[in-house]
């Protein structure tokens, strides 16, 4: 009896600590309004999302019906306007746009791909150490996540690492940082296995606010850890976010007052 109680106590402590670390601890919850709902490929293991030129671009890992991919998508219908697949077993990860190039990371291949934005023609590849998760561009640097609390800032031409930033909340590091988007001077980041988006200071790494997406799914999809939120795109014309997740059947346009 005492043996079982001991391990129960240890389990509770572990789960509490792990949850705290991933969520970044208690923090201010950002309010938002759902503006619109769009179709999203239910088979897509979403890893990266960008809105550019009134179109959606999505990078995926291996999907339920095929390999990893890079896609240009009609936002309103969800139809593919352009599509290329990555050679298995390559696992596609985060994407971003820099000028007329679209850049895609891979999970464990330690290789990134640079494509022509217009036709997805491969221009070059580059190497990095460790895993690739999320990717965004702040106008000066590529910002890359690797599943740890550390964000790496890379030169967008040479892909050399320039500096690092540790993401933290209330003096605790936040692990499993995933898909990224740079919006109005802040880094927005999904946290793997959760419904969260963190709003992060790019200067200090401090988590300023949290966005919880689980509540918007109640009429569309049952959230669980195997289908976490992953996909943040910014529409600057309307100052809205477009958000989705792995295998979610919908993509949501949300408005954050004051952002």
C-alpha positions, 0 to 999 in steps of 0.5 A, a space after each residue: 500500500 505504501 509502495 503504491 502511494 509512493 509511486 503515485 505521489 512521484 507520478 503526480 509531482 512529475 506530471 505537474 512539473 512537466 505540465 508547468 514547464 511546457 506551458 510556461 507556468 501561470 501566465 496571462 491568457 490572451 482573449 481572442 475572437 473567432 472571425 472565420 472558419 475554413 476547411 483544412 486537410 484532415 490528413 495533414 500533419 501540419 508543421 509550418 504555416 504562412 499566409 502570403 499574397 492572399 494564399 496559404 503555404 503549409 509544410 507538413 511531416 509525413 501525412 496519413 495519405 502520403 509523404 512530407 510535403 510543401 503546399 500552396 493552398 487556396 484559403 477559402 476552399 482548402 484546395 492545393 494550388 501547388 504541391 511537392 513531396 519530400 523523398 521518404 523518409 525525410 520528415 518535413 518541418 517548419 517553413 518561412 518566407 524570405 524575399 522570393 524564397 521559401 525555406 523548409 526545415 527537416 526533423 532529423 536530417 539536419 538539412 534545410 531546403 530553399 525553394 523558389 517561392 513562385 514554382 517551388 523549384 529547389 534552389 539549394 540546401 543547407 546544414 544545421 546541427 540537431 533537430 529542426 522544428 519551427 521556423 520564422 523570419 523577423 526581417 533580419 534573422 531566421 528564427 529556428 526552434 528544435 524542441 528545446 527551450 532554445 531559439 536559434 537566430 540564423 543569417 538568412 543568406 549563409 544560415 550561420 547561427 548568430 545568437 540564441 534565445 532561451 524561452 522562459 516563464 517565471 524563471 522556468 525554461 519552456 520546452 517543446 517549442 514548435 511552430 513559430 511566427 514573428 508578428 508585430 515584434 513578438 515571437 508566437 510559438 506553439 508548444 508540442 502536445 498542447 493547445 497553446 500559443 506562447 507570445 514571446 519577447 524576442 529580446 528577453 525570451 520571456 513568455 508574455 501571454 498565452 493563447 489557449 485554442 482548445 475551446 475553439 475546437 469544441 464544435 469541430 474536433 476533439 482535441 488530444 495530445 496526438 493532434 496538438 495545435 501546430 500552425 500559426 500564420 499572420 494576415 497583416 492586412 486584417 491583423 488576424 491570426 490563422 491557426 490550425 493543428 496536426 490533422 485538424 479538419 479546420 483552420 480558424 481565423 482569430 482576432 486578438 484585441 489590441 495586438 
